[in-house]
Amino acid sequence: MVAPAQAATAASPAAPAGTKSVLDDRSAQATKHFYSSHWTRGECEDRGWYWLGQHPSWEWTCEPGLGTDGKFKYHLYLWY
């Protein structure tokens, strides 16, 4: 006869080695999201620092380029 503790172990095998928990998302790769366009680099950076303060694990970049109106701007991208 099998002892109760042994029966429970046999009925519920351990997860295979190297299996990642569903709750462990720290290793998930961040993706780039456009957030907003700004006339100056300073405005763009201020907004980037604001979001970093709200979400310390995020990253941000300000990239120069043309807006949808054809005018030069700095585009804020958030990585999360």
Summary of the structure (lengths in Angstrom):
residues: 80
radius of gyration: 23.8
end to end distance: 53.8
largest distance: 80.5
contacts: 157
relative contact order: 0.21
helix: 28%
strand: 29%
